[in-house]
Amino acid sequence: MEINIQGMKLEKFVFKRVSALAPHICDIRCGQEITCQSYNYNRKEKICELNNRTKEARPESFRSAPGWFHIRRLNGRAPLGSILELPAMSCQEIKASEGKDSTSNKYWLNPTGNGKTMLMFCDMNFGTGDIDECKSDILRCDVNANCSNTYGSYKCTCKEGYNGTGHVCTDIDECANSSIICGVNATCVNTNGSYGCSCKEGSAGDGGVCSGKLNDGCRHIVWNQPVQDKLMQGNVIRSMEVPHEGSCKVICYMEPNCVSINVRPATQGGNFICELNNATGGNKRSSALQSKEGHIYVAIENLCSSSSCYNNGTCQAGYTDKGFRCKCPSGFTGAYCNKACSLDFEDGIGGWEMTGTAFIHQPTFGDNPAARNRESAQQQGDWWIGGAENRTSKIDPAGNRPPDGGDSSQGTLISPCFRIVGKNISFLIGGGCSISDIRAELIVNNQVVRKETGNCYETMYRKSWDVKEFVGQYAQVRLVDERSCFWGHINFDDLRGDIISMNTQYIFFEKSIAVKTPGRFCSGLQIEVIRVSFQKRFFKIAKLILHFLSVIHCNQHTHHIRTDCDTQNSFQYIYDTYVSVDGNKSIKFFVLVITLRLSEMRQVTVRRLCTARAGT
């Protein structure tokens, strides 16, 4: 509560005089007026004067007056400038009146006292308070001008690409001198506040120098209107200096993943900073865009924002008749990356591993009905597995058969690891029809979970397996030929479906080192191959450690000291023991020692585990 000040009164700001028998009546009357800030009271004359200012706002008008006393309004006082009916003459007056309670904000001001009242922004951090005309409703700068606040005033300056006083700005037509600005093979396109240089049809470049065919002529993009004083952050794929906005657009055109650009203000060298974005932010009101004075944001019509590329495919705008294309990850194909790649034999036997002799002449080339009683194989592509065929080269004559006719030899052929991602796997199969000794097997977690055989015809037909219960697991297909008489061979091709063929190496572990021909299973271990250089003295240490580990292993399994232990089995045991387990930080060291294999080379290839086991 403020104490009344005897012998003083505030002059020149009285807006009403009323009679009051006692001071508290004056207090009540002030509370009834929305603009009342303080009052003066004369006890002798019983007169009350209501003021629309406080003594803090106008200390120069607070004067000595015998018989009077002055008091600030006690309750419900409206801060000066906070309402239209109580405009201040300046921001300084508001700051003086409200003191520490004053904040930077918009206030009602009437600088002349008799003119139009306007809502203006007051920066209370600027000295004793200043009108920031750049944030106020009175701003008279052109929309294409930058406003600079100064103490007590402001300044308007036309933006780059515009001429004028700042209050009125007009676009500069840079294309009037297009032969100077753009190259001879480019067309100048004037835009608001800027321009662009586009290479003419049949040319490529940044617009300044154009030659050759632009990006194979396969990308067609449409630019939206530039958004001034905005930019997108967090999606920049690369940046560079360019002479003008048009150059940035051409560079974006030639970058398949670019769908929008930020053009930052010119540097001291006169160039602009061009940033290529792999995302779009919509219109100028989009929350994806940030305000940044002097910047320009331009986006293309991005069909990727509403188009789907499945299986983590990368959408690239501006391609094909659809307006986009999908760049598929390993294991998928199709316009939308929605088709799983097949494990076929068009590039040879690939990562398929064989045992025995049944498949040593595979894959075979082309259809060869003459050797099969004119039964067409109906293979997919040129190369396939034909157990009774022996045409390993395109120049080999048709009709070649294995020396034993293809029926007496036996063996297996096992595919690389793949991951099951859906409910169906299919393939082409023919040949023998005895599932007990001629078959295709699906192996998951070292277990045969599906089988299929041929139909005693050389012609292959498509068959499929329902694998939805194994989604997310690693698997392999194994072709088995255990028959040595009539129809003792298998035909196979085009393994496909809801699978991802892995483009990395995988380790195969022996099921048991005590078995002569152990089954092999896919562990799902990804391998990183690195080159490591070693000094000669390290090899001596490595040999000793490796020998020590091998002896320990042999002793553990024979219960007595042996010096003739099978080194290869020791390697396998140590590898399975120390490498296939999870979490031990000594893994890398043991892998290093084991893979030396007593090599005397100065450089060796070292396998290092990158991921945990995906299968057991």
N, C-alpha and C positions, 0 to 999 in steps of 0.2 A: 504494500500500500504506500502510495507516494504522499509525503507530508506537504501541506500547503506552504507556499512561499509568501511570506508577508511583505507588503510594500512593493510588490512587483506585479506587472501585468504584461500580456502579449498584445501588441498593437498591430494594426493593418490586416489582421486575418479574422476579424469578427464577422460572422455571417448572420448572427441573430442576437438581439437584446431583449431580455424579458425581465419582469419583476419577480423577485423571490424574497419571501419574508425571512428565509433562513438558508444557510449554505447548502444544506442537504436537498432543498428544493432545486437548487441550481444543478446539483449532481444528477437528480432525477431527470430534469429537462435535457441535460446533455446526453443521457442514456437513451432518450427518445429520438435523437437525431443521428442518422447513420453516418453523417460526415463530421460529427463533433469529435475533436481530438483532445481538447482541453477547454477550460473556462476561467474567466476572471470574475471575482465577486467583490462588491463594495458593500460593507456592512452598514454604513451610515445611510446610503441612498437605497439600499435593498435592491440593487441592480445586478443582474447576471448577464455576462457576455460569453456567447458560445463561439469558440475558435475552430477553424478547420485545419489548424496546424498545431504542433507542439513547440515548446521553447527550444527543443533540441534541433528541430528542423529549421527554425528561424531565430537563431540566437541574436542576430542584429536587431530584431524587433522586440526583444524582451528588455523592458525598461523599468526604471524606478517610477512608482506611482503610489504616493501616500494614501492610505485609506483602502487600498485594494490588496487582494491576495490572489495568487494563481495556483491552480492545481491541474494535473494531468488526469484525463478520464480514467476512472478506476477499472471498469469492467466493460467487455464487449467492444473495445475500440478496434475499428477496421484499420489495418496497416495502410499507410499512405501509398497510393497508387495501385492498391489491390482491387479497387472497384471503379467502375466508370464514373460514378458521382464524385469521386475523390481523387482526381488526377494530380500527379506531382509535376513540378516544373522541370525536374531533372532527376537523373539517377543519383547524383550526389545528394540531393535533398532527401530522397528515400533512405539512402544509407545513413545520413545524419539522424533522421527521425527514428529509424528502427534499430540502429546500432548493430550489435552482434547477431540480431535475429534476421538481418537482411540477407537474402540469398540471390544468386544470379538467376534471373527468371524474366518473364515478360510482365511489364507493368503498364498501367495507363498513364500517359504523359501528355501535358499541354505546355510546351516550352514557352509560348508567348503569354499564356494566361488568358487569352481571349480568342485563340484560334481553335482549330479542330483537335479534339482529343484522339490520340492514336495509341494502339497497343505496340509497345517497343520492348526490345530485349535489353536488359541492364546487366552488364558484367560487373558484379560487385567485387571481383578480384582485381580490377583495374583501378589502382589508386584509390580515390575516394568514391568510385562508382562512375561508370561510363556507359552511354547508350551504344550498344553494339548494333548499328544499323544493318549489318549484314545478316543478322538473325531476326530482324524486326519486320513488321508488316509494311513499314514505310520504304523498304528497299526499292530503289528505282533503277537498279542496274539491269541491263539487258540479260535475257536468259542465256545468251552465249558470252557472258562476261563473268569475270571473277571479281568478287567483292573483297576488299581489304579494309578491316576496321582500323581506324586511328582514333586517338584520344579527342573526343568531341566532334568527330566527323567520320567519313569513310571515303573509299576510292574505288571506282569501277574501271576495270581494264579488260578489253576484249580478249577472248581466248585465242590460242594459236589457230590460225586459219581464218580469222575474222578481222575486219577493219572497222574503226569507228571511235566514238567518244567514250565508249563504255556504257553509256546510257542507251545508245543505239549502236548495234553491231551488225554488219552485213558480211556475208560469206565471200571469201576470196576465191575466184575461179582460177585455180592453179593450172587447169588444163588449157588456159589461153596460151600458155607457152609449153604445150605438151611435147613438142619436138625436143625441148631442152630437158624437161623433167623426166620423161619416159624415153626408152630406147626406140629405135626405128621400127622394131618388130612388135612394139607394144601399143596398146590403146589406153589413153588417159580417160579415167572416169571421175568426174567431179562429185564430191559428196559434201554434206554440210560440215564445214570446218576442216575438211581434208580432201584427199583425192586418192585414187588408186591407179596403178599401172598393171594392166592385165595383158599377158602375152597373147598375141593374135593366134588364131587357129593354126596348128602345125608348129608352134614354137613353144619353148619352155624357158624358164629362168625366173628371176625375181621381178621382172617388169622393166628393170633398167637395162639388162642384157638378156635377150631372148634368143634361143636357138634350139633346134631339135624338137622332138615330139614330147609333149608334156605328159609325164606319168602314164605313158602308153595310151593316153586318151580314154582311160576307163573309169575315171572318177568324175562325177558331175555333182557339184554342190551349189546350193543357193544360200546367199548370205542374207541374214535378217538386218534390220536397221541398227546402226551403232547405238549403244547406250552410253551417254556421257557421264563422266565422274563416277563410274562403277568399274569393278573388276572382280574376277573370281579367284579365290585363293584355295590352295590345297589340292589342285588337280593339274598343276603345271608339269608337263613332261619334258620340256626344255625351253631355253630362252636364248636370245641373241640380239645383237644390235642390227637395226635396219634403218634405211634412209626415210621410210615413210610407211604409213598404214598398209598401203597396197602391197608392199613387199612382204609384210607379215601374213597377209591373206594367201599369197602364192605359196609361201613356205608351208602354211597349214594345209593347203591343197595337196602338197606333195608328201605330207606326213599322214599315212592312213588312219592313225588313231586320233588325229586332231579334229575337234568339232567346234572349238571356239578359241578366241584369242583375247589377250589383254595387251593393249598398247600403252606403255608407260611414257611419261613426258620425256622430251628430248634431253639428252645428256649435254655436258659442256662441249662435246665434239659435234653436236648438232644432230646426232642419230637418236632414234627412238629405241626403246627396249621392247622387243616382241616376245610374248610368252604364249606358248602353245598349250592348250588345255585338252584333256581327254574327257571332259564333261561339259554340259551346258547348264546355264542357270536360269533359263526362262526369260521373263521380261524384267524391266527395271525395278519392279516392286518385289521381285523374288528374294526370299531370304538367303538364297545361295550366293547372292551378290553383295559385295561390301562397298560402301561409299568411299571414294578416294578421288579427291579433287585433281583434275587434269588428266585422269585416266580415261581410256575408252575400252569398252567391252563389246565384242561383236561375235555372234554365234551363227552357225549354219542351221538350216532346217534339219534337225537331228532325228532321223527316224529310229535310231538306235534307242532313244529314250523310251520308246513304246514297243520295240521289237524284241523277240526272245531268241537268244542263242543258247541252246541247251548244253548241259554238261560242262559248264564253265567256259563255253566258247566266247571269243572276243568279237564283239560287234564293231564293224567299221562302216561308217556312214558314207554315202555317196557312190556306192558300187552297185552294179547290176540293175535290172529293171525295177527291182523292189525298193531301191534306194539305200540298200545296205547289204553287207555280206558278213558271214560268220567265219572267223578264223578258228578252226577246231583244234582242241588239244589232242595230244597223242591218244590214240585208241578210238577216236570218233571221226565221222565224216558226214557228208550230206549238207544241204543248203542251210540247215538249222543246227548242225552238229548233233542231230538226234539219232544217227545210225552208228552202231558200233563197228569198228574196223574188223575185218576178217583176218584170221591167221591162215593165209594160203601159202602157196609155194612159188609165186611169181618171181621172187628174188632168190630162189634156191631153197636149200633145206633150212637156211636161217638158223635160229636158235634151237631147232629140234635136235635131240640127242638120241643116238641109236645104239643098240646092243645087237650082237649076232650078225647074221649076213642077209637077212630077209630084205633089208632096205638099202643095201650098199649101192644099188644102181638107181637111186631115187634122188630128186624127182625126175619124172619122165616128161618128154616134150610132145605136145600135140595129140590129137586123136589118131588111133592106129587100128581101125576096125579089121584090116586084113588079117592081123595076127589073132583076132578074137572073134572069128566067125562072123565078121561084119556087125558086131554089136558096138554101137557108139558108146564111148565112155560118158558123154555128156558132162565133161569137166567144166569148171568155171575158169576161164582164161586159158593160158597155154601150158602151164606146168601143174602137175598133180602127182599123187602117189599111186603108181600102178604096179602092184606086186609081180605081175607076169610080164612087165615091160622092161626094156633096157635101151632107152634112147635118152642119154644124159646130155646130149648136145643137139642143137638145131640142125647141124650138118650130118648127124647120124641118119642112116637110111631108115625109112619106116619098116616096121615088121621085126625089128631086133628083139630077141628074147634073151633072158639070162641063160647062162650055160646049163643050168639045171632045169630050165623051163619055168622057174619062178615058184614052183610048188614045194620043193623039198627043203629049201632053206628056211630057217627060223630066226626070230629076233623080235625086238621091240623098237618103237620110235615114239619118243615122248616130247611133248610140246614145251615151249617156254612157259613160264608162269604167266597167268592172267588173273585179273580180279573180276569176280561176278558182280554185276551191278543191276541185274534185272532178273526176270523170271524165265528166260528162254535162251537156249543154245541150240544151234542147228549145224548140220554138216552134210556133205555128200558122201555116201558110202556104197560100195559094191564088192564083188568078189565072193569069197567063201561065205557059207551061211551056217556054220557050226559055231555057236556062241561060246562053246566050251574051249575052243582053241583058235578061233578067228574072230577078233572083236575090237571095238573101240571102247575105251574105258574113260570115265571121268573120275579123277582122283582129287579128293578134298581132305586135307589133314591126314595124308598118308593112307586114306581109306578109299577103296573103290566104291563109289556111290551110284554110278550109272553104267550100264553096258548096252552095246548095240552091235549087231553083226550085219553082214551083207545079205544078198538074196540069191546067191549062186548064179548071178549074171555079172558080166563085165560092166554093164551099164550101171552107173551110180545114180541113186535116188536120194532126195533130201529127207533126212530124219532129224528129230529134235528131242531134246531133254527138257523137262520142267525142273528148273533149278532155283525157284524162288526161296526155298528154305536155306540156300547157301549164299544169299546176297551179302556182299561185303567181304567174303572170304576169298582167299587165293586158291587157285586150282590149276590142274593140268589135264590134258588129254593124252592117253597112251594107246598107241596102236600095237596090238599083240598078234603075232603069227607063231603059233605053236603046232601047226599042222604040217606034215611032211608028205602028204599024198594028194589025191585029186581035190581040186578047189582049195589048195593050201596056200592061198595068198589073199591079200586085202587091197581094195582100191579106196582111196580117200582124198577129199579135197574140200576147200572153202569152209573152214571152221569159222563160224560167225555167230552173232547174237548180242546179248546184253553182257558184253565182256569188255574189259579194257586191257589191251595188250601192253605190257610194260615195256618202256623204252630204256630200262636200265638193267644191269646184270642182277642175277639172283643166285644165292648160294644154294647148292643142293647138298643135304647132309645124308650120310649113310644111316640107314635105320639101325644097323648093328654091324660093327666092324668084324664080328666073328663069322658073319655070313659071307660066303664066297661071292654070290651075286645078290647083293642086298637091294631091296626096293629103295627108290629115291623119292624124296618128297620136297615140295616147294616150301621154303621157310619164309618167303616174303621179305628177305633181308636185302636192302638196297646197298649196293657197293659203290664206293667212290674210289677210283683208281688215281693214285698220285705218284709222282716221281720223287724219289728221295735219294740224295747222294750220301754215301757213307765213306768214312776214312778206313784205311786198311786195318788199323788197330782195332776198330770196332768189330770187324768180322771175327777176329780171334775170340773176343768176348762173347759174341753171339753164338759161335760154334760151341763154346764151353757150356753156355746156358742151355742150348738146345740139346746137347748130349746129356746134360744133367737131368733135364725134364724127361727125356726118352728113357733113361735108365730107371728113374723113379716110376714111370708108368709100367715098364716091363716088370720091375720088382713087385709092384702092387698086384699084378695079374698072375705072376708065377710063384710068388712067395719065396723066391730065392734070387740071388744075384745072377743076372744074365748079361752077357756082352754081345750076344748075337740076336738081340731083339729086332723085330721087323720095324725099321725106322718109319716106313710109310704109315703103318698102323699107329705108331706112336704119334706121328703128326696128326692123324685124323682124330685120335682120342683127345689130344691136347686141344686141338681146334674146337672140337665139340664141347669140351669141358669148360674152356676159358673164354671162348668166343660166343657160343650160342646162349650162355647165361646172360642175364640182364643186370645192368647197374654197376658192375665192378669197374673201377677206373683203371685197373691194371690190364684191361682188355687190349688196349692199343699196343701196349708193350709186348704182350704175348703174340698178338697178330704179327707184329713186326718181326719177332724172333722166328716164328713158324714159317713165315713166307720168305725168309731168307733162303731156305732150302739149301744151306751150305754153299750158296752162290759166291763166287769169287769176283763177280762183276762190281765195278765201282758204282754203277747205278742200277737199281733194281726197281721193279714195280711192286708197290706195297698196297695191299688191300686194307681198307679201313672201314669198319662198320659205321653206318650213318644213322640207321634207325633200329628200333627194337624189333624183335621177331614178330611177324604177323601170323605165323602158323607154328605148329609144334609137330 
